[in-house]
Every structure is written in C-alpha cells, then in structure tokens.
Amino acid sequence: MKKVIFYGMVVLALVACGGGSGGSGGSNGGGTSCTNCVDPADINLTKDIQDDKITGYNSNDPINIQYLSVINYFRSLNIVCNDAMAVEGPSGSDMEWNDDLADSAKEHSDDMMKSNWYNHNGSGTSNDITGQTFTPARPSTFSERISHNGFSNNLTAENIGIMRTKPNNPPSDAWITAMEGWIKSEHGHCSNIMHPDLKYFGMYESRTTSADSAGWNKVYWTQDFGGN
C-alpha cells in the first residue's frame, strides 16, 4: 500500500484507499484501448506548469483552485494508470471542488499532523474528530469522516501523503511533488484521481510548526473523492 520516493533529504510517502461503501474498482478501458496513451512515469508536473500546459492554472489563485486545475489536467490526459485498476483517461469530465470533502480532508490532515500519525484510519485521539463521535470513541475510517463532514454519497476514495524534510521545512509548493507522486503511483492513487465515476474532490495540507526529535519537518496531505 505504500510507495516511498527519495529526493536527497526529502522523503515522500503515499497511501491510497478506494471504495468507500460503493467501491471505486473497475477501469475505463483496462489499459488496452486508448490512443496516444500517456505513461504516468513520463509526466513532469513542474515543467508542465512552467510551460503553461495546465488550463486555468495560476499560482496566484487560491490553493484549492490550483489543486483542482492539476487534478483536471490529469483527467484530461490519455493516462493509463500503472496500478491494479488500470483506469484509463481521459476521464470524460472535470472534477468539481466539494467543500464537504475538503472539510473531511482537513480533519484528517490535521489529525495526522497533530497526532504524529500516518494512516487512512484516524488516530483515535481527541484530534480524530469523527472518531470522538462514537461511543466509545475509536479511530475513524475515511468513509466515516467523509460522511460525518456532510458528503452523503456512497462512492468515495482517499489518497494521503506525507513529506519529511531536514533540516529545512518542505517548500511551499511541495504539494506539486505529492501530486506527481500520486499520478505515478502503482498503488491506487492514480486510479482514484482518474476514475470516471469519481466526480467531486477536496484536498487539504497540514504542516508541523517545528522539527521533531529526529530533526524532521513534516507536511501531510489528504485528498478525498466522491461520486454520485
């Protein structure tokens, strides 16, 4: 479930979970029918941004608009995901930003950051807001967080990521590295982004304010997705 990519003193770890109660399996062609297919390994997101290839992308826009522009850029390409679902693009529609999914993503990113925790399940501590609504309190699942934050549809999925750097904080645009890591992943992240039945999207980034005892600064991301 985990892919770790090393960039000098930067460690990026990514984990995907798809399905919710409705499932997000299957493919949009199974990796056999697309024309001019794009291998995710060939994507250089930083260069694509610099070359103005991403429709609607502006670094001066609110961060959620930047996130959404990149997601929909991926969905417009003939990507064949290198994972078990092998979802093919283009996905046939843009995703829409959804505030309920963004709230769920914020809850989990904040929980992971405050609790020094990295898992799709919540920490089960007081930082796990959805988990505290159960009697007795317990770790939340991603689908429970999504529902608790107001998104009621059954089809849901989640990608999470963490970047550790030392001795300095991750750069402000570290999320671009995470996005590229997710689309190149062989563990479900790409198919969550490209799946044609997932129509809605929210994402949130949380950062530690100081280094931990081992000298790492950390940034956490959660992407939550929903379908109809």
BADO-537034 format. One record per atom (N, C-alpha, C, CB): residue in one letter; x, y, z. Coordinates in steps of 0.02 Angstrom, whole numbers, padded with zeros to 5 digits, always signed. Glycine has a CB too. Layout:
# BADO-537034
AXYZ ...
This chain:
# BADO-537034
M+00040-00060+00000 M+00000+00000+00000 M+00042+00063+00000 M-00046+00000+00059 K+00107+00060+00007 K+00147+00120+00017 K+00203+00124-00034 K+00176+00123+00088 K+00211+00184-00062 K+00267+00197-00106 K+00309+00253-00076 K+00244+00214-00178 V+00374+00243-00071 V+00418+00293-00042 V+00466+00315-00096 V+00456+00265+00020 I+00471+00380-00106 I+00515+00409-00156 I+00566+00453-00120 I+00476+00449-00209 F+00630+00445-00136 F+00682+00483-00102 F+00708+00539-00148 F+00739+00437-00081 Y+00708+00600-00122 Y+00738+00657-00156 Y+00789+00688-00108 Y+00683+00709-00179 G+00850+00661-00107 G+00900+00686-00061 G+00876+00676+00011 G+00916+00760-00074 M+00869+00732+00046 M+00846+00730+00115 M+00771+00739+00121 M+00882+00783+00156 V+00736+00725+00067 V+00662+00729+00067 V+00635+00658+00060 V+00636+00775+00010 V+00587+00640+00102 V+00554+00576+00097 V+00480+00588+00086 V+00566+00532+00160 L+00453+00562+00032 L+00382+00568+00016 L+00351+00499+00019 L+00371+00601-00053 A+00301+00490+00061 A+00265+00427+00066 A+00193+00438+00048 A+00272+00396+00137 L+00164+00391+00010 L+00096+00399-00015 L+00056+00335-00002 L+00096+00416-00090 V-00007+00343+00017 V-00050+00286+00028 V-00118+00302-00002 V-00057+00270+00104 A-00148+00253-00036 A-00214+00262-00066 A-00264+00213-00036 A-00211+00253-00142 C-00326+00234-00033 C-00381+00190-00013 C-00441+00208-00055 C-00396+00196+00064 G-00469+00159-00089 G-00527+00171-00131 G-00584+00129-00109 G-00510+00157-00204 G-00644+00149-00128 G-00701+00105-00118 G-00757+00135-00080 G-00679+00045-00085 G-00744+00159-00018 G-00800+00180+00023 G-00850+00123+00027 G-00832+00244-00004 S-00913+00140+00035 S-00964+00088+00037 S-00987+00070-00033 S-01022+00109+00078 G-00968+00110-00083 G-00992+00096-00150 G-00939+00066-00195 G-01018+00157-00181 G-00875+00070-00175 G-00821+00042-00215 G-00799+00089-00270 G-00843-00023-00244 S-00734+00088-00286 S-00711+00127-00343 S-00666+00083-00387 S-00673+00190-00320 G-00682+00020-00390 G-00643-00025-00432 G-00664-00021-00504 G-00650-00096-00407 G-00636-00067-00544 G-00651-00066-00615 G-00604-00021-00652 G-00722-00046-00626 S-00614-00015-00718 S-00571+00028-00758 S-00611+00060-00813 S-00513-00012-00787 N-00580+00109-00845 N-00610+00143-00902 N-00573+00119-00965 N-00606+00221-00895 G-00571+00054-00974 G-00540+00027-01033 G-00487-00025-01019 G-00510+00081-01072 G-00462-00029-00957 G-00418-00084-00939 G-00349-00080-00968 G-00448-00146-00958 G-00327-00021-00992 G-00259-00013-01016 G-00247-00041-01086 G-00213-00046-00969 T-00301-00051-01126 T-00292-00083-01191 T-00319-00042-01249 T-00323-00150-01190 S-00360+00008-01238 S-00397+00038-01292 S-00381+00111-01306 S-00469+00033-01279 C-00340+00143-01267 C-00330+00215-01276 C-00283+00229-01335 C-00303+00248-01212 T-00291+00288-01365 T-00248+00311-01419 T-00200+00363-01391 T-00291+00339-01477 N-00138+00360-01413 N-00087+00407-01389 N-00084+00406-01312 N-00102+00479-01413 C-00078+00346-01286 C-00078+00337-01214 C-00021+00375-01181 C-00074+00264-01195 V-00033+00400-01120 V+00018+00435-01081 V+00039+00390-01024 V-00009+00503-01055 D+00104+00375-01021 D+00131+00337-00964 D+00142+00387-00907 D+00199+00301-00984 P+00111+00375-00849 P+00120+00422-00793 P+00193+00435-00777 P+00085+00396-00732 A+00236+00386-00789 A+00307+00394-00774 A+00338+00451-00814 A+00345+00330-00787 D+00307+00470-00870 D+00334+00522-00913 D+00311+00592-00894 D+00316+00508-00985 I+00266+00597-00846 I+00239+00662-00827 I+00290+00701-00784 I+00173+00655-00789 N+00301+00763-00803 N+00342+00809-00764 N+00298+00869-00748 N+00408+00830-00803 L+00265+00866-00690 L+00214+00915-00675 L+00243+00985-00668 L+00178+00896-00611 T+00302+00991-00638 T+00333+01057-00631 T+00346+01088-00699 T+00399+01051-00592 K+00371+01050-00746 K+00383+01075-00814 K+00318+01092-00849 K+00422+01024-00855 D+00266+01050-00840 D+00202+01064-00871 D+00173+01129-00846 D+00153+01006-00858 I+00182+01143-00782 I+00159+01207-00754 I+00199+01264-00784 I+00165+01208-00677 Q+00264+01257-00787 Q+00307+01309-00815 Q+00292+01322-00888 Q+00380+01291-00806 D+00272+01270-00925 D+00257+01276-00996 D+00185+01296-01009 D+00273+01211-01031 D+00147+01313-00956 D+00077+01336-00963 D+00033+01284-00998 D+00075+01402-01001 K+00045+01220-00983 K+00004+01168-01013 K-00061+01155-00976 K+00044+01104-01016 I-00068+01183-00916 I-00125+01167-00873 I-00177+01222-00879 I-00103+01157-00799 T-00232+01206-00910 T-00285+01255-00921 T-00310+01282-00855 T-00343+01223-00959 G-00311+01348-00849 G-00338+01380-00790 G-00292+01385-00731 G-00399+01346-00770 Y-00231+01358-00737 Y-00185+01359-00680 Y-00152+01427-00673 Y-00132+01304-00686 N-00154+01454-00614 N-00120+01517-00598 N-00095+01513-00527 N-00168+01579-00608 S-00031+01523-00517 S-00002+01516-00450 S-00028+01569-00402 S+00073+01520-00454 N-00061+01621-00428 N-00091+01672-00385 N-00162+01656-00363 N-00090+01738-00421 D-00190+01603-00391 D-00258+01582-00372 D-00258+01552-00303 D-00286+01532-00424 P-00317+01550-00270 P-00322+01513-00207 P-00297+01441-00217 P-00395+01513-00181 I-00269+01413-00164 I-00236+01348-00170 I-00285+01293-00193 I-00205+01329-00104 N-00348+01297-00172 N-00395+01245-00194 N-00405+01246-00269 N-00461+01253-00158 I-00403+01306-00299 I-00410+01311-00372 I-00348+01282-00406 I-00420+01384-00393 Q-00290+01293-00376 Q-00229+01263-00404 Q-00232+01186-00400 Q-00166+01288-00366 Y-00253+01160-00343 Y-00261+01088-00336 Y-00307+01060-00390 Y-00288+01069-00266 L-00365+01093-00397 L-00416+01068-00443 L-00393+01073-00515 L-00481+01108-00435 S-00356+01126-00533 S-00331+01132-00601 S-00284+01075-00618 S-00294+01199-00609 V-00242+01055-00570 V-00195+01000-00583 V-00233+00934-00589 V-00143+00995-00528 I-00280+00922-00544 I-00320+00860-00548 I-00355+00855-00616 I-00373+00858-00492 N-00385+00909-00639 N-00422+00906-00702 N-00375+00905-00762 N-00469+00966-00707 Y-00315+00930-00754 Y-00264+00920-00807 Y-00249+00846-00814 Y-00198+00960-00790 F-00237+00811-00760 F-00225+00739-00763 F-00284+00704-00797 F-00214+00711-00693 R-00345+00723-00776 R-00405+00689-00802 R-00416+00701-00876 R-00466+00711-00762 S-00385+00753-00903 S-00392+00769-00974 S-00344+00729-01018 S-00381+00842-00986 L-00294+00697-00987 L-00243+00661-01025 L-00262+00588-01036 L-00176+00666-00988 N-00230+00558-01086 N-00240+00487-01101 N-00195+00444-01058 N-00227+00473-01176 I-00198+00457-00993 I-00158+00419-00945 I-00185+00349-00937 I-00156+00455-00877 V-00140+00301-00934 V-00158+00233-00913 V-00123+00220-00847 V-00136+00179-00967 C-00161+00216-00794 C-00132+00209-00727 C-00095+00143-00720 C-00187+00214-00674 N-00037+00147-00689 N+00005+00087-00679 N-00012+00053-00613 N+00079+00106-00681 D-00076+00039-00603 D-00097+00004-00542 D-00147-00049-00560 D-00127+00054-00491 A-00171-00084-00510 A-00213-00143-00523 A-00278-00126-00559 A-00229-00177-00459 M-00306-00066-00546 M-00367-00047-00579 M-00355-00025-00651 M-00402+00008-00541 A-00295+00001-00666 A-00275+00021-00733 A-00326+00066-00767 A-00265-00041-00776 V-00353+00114-00729 V-00401+00161-00757 V-00367+00202-00811 V-00430+00207-00702 E-00404+00211-00867 E-00378+00249-00923 E-00412+00318-00926 E-00389+00212-00989 G-00374+00366-00951 G-00403+00431-00966 G-00410+00439-01041 G-00360+00487-00937 P-00439+00495-01064 P-00465+00547-01021 P-00527+00523-00984 P-00481+00609-01061 S-00542+00555-00928 S-00595+00531-00884 S-00664+00554-00905 S-00581+00553-00815 G-00669+00596-00955 G-00734+00614-00982 G-00767+00673-00949 G-00779+00557-00977 S-00742+00695-00891 S-00771+00752-00857 S-00720+00780-00808 S-00837+00733-00821 D-00727+00845-00795 D-00687+00876-00743 D-00716+00858-00675 D-00685+00953-00751 M-00673+00856-00624 M-00697+00853-00555 M-00720+00922-00533 M-00642+00825-00508 E-00764+00922-00484 E-00787+00984-00453 E-00761+00986-00381 E-00865+00988-00455 W-00741+01046-00360 W-00720+01055-00290 W-00781+01047-00246 W-00687+01124-00279 N-00773+01011-00190 N-00828+01000-00144 N-00805+01018-00074 N-00852+00926-00147 D-00839+01066-00042 D-00818+01090+00023 D-00824+01037+00077 D-00859+01150+00043 D-00874+00992+00072 D-00881+00939+00122 D-00821+00891+00119 D-00946+00900+00112 L-00800+00874+00059 L-00741+00831+00052 L-00678+00867+00075 L-00733+00808-00021 A-00675+00933+00062 A-00618+00971+00086 A-00616+00973+00162 A-00620+01043+00058 D-00675+00979+00194 D-00678+00978+00267 D-00654+00911+00294 D-00749+00994+00291 S-00675+00857+00261 S-00652+00791+00282 S-00577+00784+00275 S-00687+00736+00241 A-00550+00809+00219 A-00478+00807+00208 A-00441+00848+00260 A-00461+00833+00138 K-00469+00906+00277 K-00438+00948+00329 K-00437+00912+00396 K-00475+01015+00336 E-00493+00881+00414 E-00496+00845+00477 E-00440+00793+00482 E-00564+00811+00486 H-00431+00755+00427 H-00383+00700+00431 H-00311+00726+00428 H-00395+00650+00375 S-00298+00775+00385 S-00230+00803+00383 S-00210+00834+00450 S-00225+00856+00327 D-00257+00870+00480 D-00243+00900+00545 D-00232+00846+00598 D-00301+00946+00567 D-00272+00793+00597 D-00265+00739+00645 D-00196+00706+00637 D-00320+00687+00636 M-00176+00691+00576 M-00112+00659+00566 M-00055+00704+00589 M-00102+00641+00492 M-00060+00769+00574 M-00008+00816+00593 M-00003+00823+00669 M-00020+00883+00561 K-00059+00833+00702 K-00060+00844+00774 K-00043+00781+00813 K-00127+00871+00795 S-00060+00723+00785 S-00052+00660+00821 S+00011+00622+00802 S-00111+00616+00809 N+00051+00651+00755 N+00109+00616+00730 N+00089+00546+00706 N+00164+00611+00784 W+00040+00545+00661 W+00006+00484+00641 W+00002+00483+00565 W-00065+00480+00673 Y+00008+00424+00534 Y+00004+00419+00462 Y-00031+00355+00443 Y+00073+00424+00429 N-00096+00360+00428 N-00137+00302+00412 N-00203+00328+00386 N-00147+00255+00475 H-00238+00287+00346 H-00306+00308+00325 H-00354+00310+00384 H-00333+00260+00271 N-00346+00265+00431 N-00386+00270+00491 N-00364+00329+00533 N-00381+00205+00533 G-00412+00360+00567 G-00395+00414+00612 G-00354+00389+00671 G-00458+00449+00637 S-00325+00437+00708 S-00281+00419+00763 S-00318+00390+00823 S-00242+00479+00784 G-00383+00404+00827 G-00421+00382+00886 G-00412+00427+00946 G-00402+00312+00905 T-00371+00479+00940 T-00361+00527+00994 T-00413+00583+00989 T-00289+00557+00990 S-00406+00632+01032 S-00452+00689+01030 S-00446+00729+00965 S-00440+00736+01089 N-00390+00719+00928 N-00382+00752+00864 N-00422+00719+00808 N-00309+00752+00845 D-00445+00659+00820 D-00486+00622+00772 D-00559+00641+00786 D-00475+00543+00779 I-00582+00694+00755 I-00647+00724+00772 I-00704+00676+00759 I-00658+00788+00732 T-00703+00643+00701 T-00756+00595+00686 T-00753+00536+00734 T-00752+00570+00614 G-00693+00512+00749 G-00686+00456+00795 G-00714+00470+00864 G-00614+00437+00802 Q-00713+00534+00885 Q-00739+00553+00951 Q-00814+00553+00953 Q-00713+00620+00970 T-00848+00548+00896 T-00921+00547+00896 T-00949+00478+00911 T-00948+00571+00829 F-00907+00427+00912 F-00930+00359+00925 F-00927+00345+01000 F-00887+00307+00887 T-00969+00298+01023 T-00969+00277+01093 T-00957+00202+01097 T-01037+00296+01128 P-00898+00182+01123 P-00843+00225+01145 P-00805+00254+01085 P-00795+00186+01191 A-00765+00305+01097 A-00726+00335+01043 A-00678+00283+01014 A-00687+00396+01069 R-00668+00287+00950 R-00623+00240+00915 R-00596+00275+00852 R-00660+00173+00896 P-00544+00246+00821 P-00518+00276+00759 P-00572+00277+00704 P-00457+00237+00736 S-00575+00332+00669 S-00623+00338+00613 S-00594+00307+00550 S-00640+00412+00601 T-00638+00288+00504 T-00618+00268+00437 T-00627+00328+00390 T-00658+00207+00411 F-00596+00324+00332 F-00602+00381+00286 F-00675+00392+00264 F-00557+00372+00225 S-00712+00337+00252 S-00781+00345+00230 S-00824+00374+00286 S-00809+00277+00207 E-00809+00357+00348 E-00846+00387+00405 E-00832+00461+00411 E-00827+00351+00470 R-00769+00481+00401 R-00753+00553+00403 R-00789+00591+00348 R-00677+00564+00398 I-00789+00562+00288 I-00822+00595+00232 I-00896+00604+00247 I-00812+00554+00167 S-00928+00551+00272 S-00999+00556+00289 S-01011+00606+00345 S-01026+00487+00310 H-00969+00604+00397 H-00977+00649+00455 H-00972+00722+00434 H-00925+00633+00509 N-00933+00735+00382 N-00923+00804+00360 N-00974+00825+00307 N-00854+00812+00332 G-01024+00782+00294 G-01081+00804+00255 G-01087+00778+00185 G-01081+00876+00253 F-01039+00738+00162 F-01044+00710+00095 F-01078+00642+00101 F-00974+00704+00060 S-01138+00635+00074 S-01179+00577+00090 S-01178+00523+00037 S-01249+00598+00100 N-01145+00534-00020 N-01146+00483-00073 N-01102+00424-00054 N-01123+00513-00139 N-01118+00366-00082 N-01085+00305-00061 N-01016+00294-00091 N-01128+00246-00078 L-01004+00321-00151 L-00942+00308-00186 L-00889+00358-00163 L-00952+00312-00262 T-00838+00333-00128 T-00787+00377-00100 T-00718+00344-00106 T-00802+00393-00026 A-00667+00385-00103 A-00598+00361-00105 A-00554+00413-00072 A-00574+00347-00178 E-00493+00393-00055 E-00448+00439-00020 E-00375+00424-00039 E-00457+00434+00057 N-00337+00476-00050 N-00264+00473-00054 N-00234+00513+00003 N-00238+00499-00123 I-00181+00489+00033 I-00146+00527+00083 I-00071+00528+00066 I-00157+00499+00154 G-00037+00578+00091 G+00035+00583+00080 G+00069+00619+00137 G+00049+00619+00014 I+00131+00605+00146 I+00172+00640+00196 I+00241+00653+00165 I+00179+00598+00263 M+00267+00712+00178 M+00336+00728+00158 M+00375+00747+00220 M+00337+00786+00105 R+00433+00717+00228 R+00478+00733+00283 R+00540+00765+00254 R+00496+00669+00325 T+00562+00820+00282 T+00623+00853+00258 T+00666+00873+00318 T+00607+00914+00215 K+00731+00873+00307 K+00777+00902+00356 K+00839+00927+00319 K+00795+00851+00411 P+00866+00982+00344 P+00847+01017+00406 P+00793+01070+00397 P+00907+01049+00436 N+00771+01082+00334 N+00726+01138+00321 N+00654+01114+00312 N+00748+01176+00260 N+00607+01160+00316 N+00537+01145+00303 N+00527+01127+00230 N+00493+01204+00323 P+00477+01086+00214 P+00461+01073+00144 P+00444+01139+00109 P+00403+01023+00138 P+00460+01146+00045 P+00444+01207+00009 P+00369+01218+00004 P+00475+01206-00061 S+00349+01280-00008 S+00277+01296-00009 S+00240+01259-00064 S+00268+01371-00017 D+00275+01241-00118 D+00243+01205-00173 D+00258+01131-00170 D+00266+01234-00240 A+00272+01105-00111 A+00286+01033-00105 A+00227+00990-00128 A+00302+01016-00032 W+00166+01018-00126 W+00107+00980-00148 W+00113+00959-00221 W+00044+01022-00139 I+00152+00996-00262 I+00161+00977-00332 I+00198+00911-00336 I+00199+01032-00370 T+00248+00901-00293 T+00284+00838-00289 T+00237+00781-00269 T+00343+00843-00240 A+00193+00795-00220 A+00145+00744-00199 A+00097+00726-00256 A+00105+00769-00138 M+00072+00776-00292 M+00027+00763-00348 M+00060+00719-00400 M+00004+00829-00380 E+00123+00735-00416 E+00158+00695-00466 E+00170+00624-00439 E+00225+00727-00485 G+00185+00618-00375 G+00194+00552-00345 G+00131+00511-00349 G+00216+00559-00274 W+00073+00542-00335 W+00009+00505-00337 W-00006+00481-00408 W-00047+00550-00312 I+00004+00524-00459 I-00014+00503-00526 I+00033+00449-00553 I-00014+00563-00573 K+00095+00447-00527 K+00143+00396-00548 K+00139+00332-00506 K+00213+00424-00546 S+00099+00332-00455 S+00097+00277-00408 S+00068+00214-00439 S+00055+00296-00347 E+00091+00157-00414 E+00066+00092-00435 E+00018+00062-00384 E+00123+00044-00447 H-00006+00103-00337 H-00044+00077-00280 H-00113+00109-00272 H-00005+00086-00217 G-00144+00129-00327 G-00214+00151-00324 G-00224+00226-00325 G-00245+00124-00265 H-00172+00265-00311 H-00181+00338-00310 H-00203+00365-00377 H-00117+00372-00287 C-00169+00341-00430 C-00184+00365-00498 C-00256+00349-00517 C-00135+00334-00548 S-00277+00288-00503 S-00346+00269-00522 S-00398+00307-00482 S-00356+00195-00512 N-00383+00325-00420 N-00429+00368-00382 N-00436+00436-00417 N-00405+00377-00310 I-00381+00464-00441 I-00383+00529-00475 I-00418+00524-00542 I-00311+00555-00485 M-00408+00470-00579 M-00432+00465-00647 M-00500+00433-00654 M-00383+00427-00688 H-00525+00402-00601 H-00586+00361-00608 H-00645+00403-00631 H-00603+00327-00541 P-00678+00383-00686 P-00732+00424-00713 P-00793+00430-00669 P-00753+00397-00779 D-00802+00383-00622 D-00861+00386-00578 D-00849+00429-00516 D-00880+00316-00557 L-00788+00450-00505 L-00774+00496-00450 L-00775+00567-00479 L-00704+00480-00417 K-00823+00608-00456 K-00838+00673-00487 K-00820+00732-00443 K-00910+00676-00504 Y-00809+00720-00378 Y-00801+00775-00331 Y-00736+00766-00292 Y-00862+00780-00282 F-00709+00822-00270 F-00640+00820-00244 F-00630+00874-00191 F-00589+00829-00301 G-00592+00857-00139 G-00569+00906-00090 G-00501+00885-00066 G-00619+00912-00031 M-00459+00933-00049 M-00389+00919-00029 M-00368+00969+00023 M-00341+00920-00090 Y-00325+00947+00069 Y-00301+00992+00121 Y-00230+00973+00141 Y-00348+00992+00183 E-00191+01024+00156 E-00121+01016+00178 E-00114+01042+00249 E-00073+01052+00130 S-00080+01003+00291 S-00064+01024+00360 S+00011+01015+00371 S-00105+00983+00413 R+00042+01063+00406 R+00114+01062+00417 R+00130+01067+00491 R+00148+01120+00379 T+00182+01031+00511 T+00208+01040+00579 T+00241+01109+00583 T+00258+00983+00598 T+00241+01137+00642 T+00270+01204+00651 T+00343+01202+00674 T+00229+01243+00701 S+00367+01143+00692 S+00437+01136+00712 S+00460+01065+00699 S+00446+01154+00788 A+00526+01055+00700 A+00553+00989+00687 A+00540+00942+00746 A+00628+00993+00673 D+00534+00877+00731 D+00525+00828+00785 D+00594+00811+00814 D+00490+00765+00758 S+00594+00763+00861 S+00656+00746+00897 S+00710+00718+00851 S+00641+00696+00951 A+00689+00693+00793 A+00737+00666+00745 A+00759+00719+00694 A+00708+00605+00708 G+00732+00779+00700 G+00751+00833+00655 G+00710+00840+00593 G+00821+00824+00636 W+00654+00802+00589 W+00612+00805+00529 W+00558+00858+00536 W+00579+00737+00517 N+00549+00897+00483 N+00488+00937+00474 N+00441+00898+00428 N+00504+01009+00445 K+00376+00904+00439 K+00329+00861+00403 K+00271+00902+00375 K+00302+00806+00450 V+00248+00880+00317 V+00187+00906+00288 V+00144+00847+00268 V+00202+00953+00226 Y+00080+00852+00283 Y+00032+00798+00271 Y-00021+00822+00221 Y-00002+00773+00337 W-00040+00777+00176 W-00095+00792+00130 W-00148+00738+00132 W-00068+00800+00058 T-00210+00759+00124 T-00266+00713+00113 T-00305+00737+00053 T-00312+00708+00177 Q-00319+00690+00008 Q-00365+00701-00048 Q-00425+00656-00036 Q-00331+00686-00118 D-00485+00685-00035 D-00546+00645-00031 D-00586+00654-00094 D-00588+00665+00032 F-00615+00599-00118 F-00652+00597-00181 F-00722+00568-00169 F-00614+00556-00235 G-00769+00590-00209 G-00836+00562-00205 G-00869+00557-00273 G-00880+00605-00158 G-00915+00509-00279 G-00954+00501-00340 G-01028+00513-00327 G-00943+00432-00370 N-01067+00501-00377 N-01140+00510-00370 N-01172+00451-00337 N-01172+00522-00439 
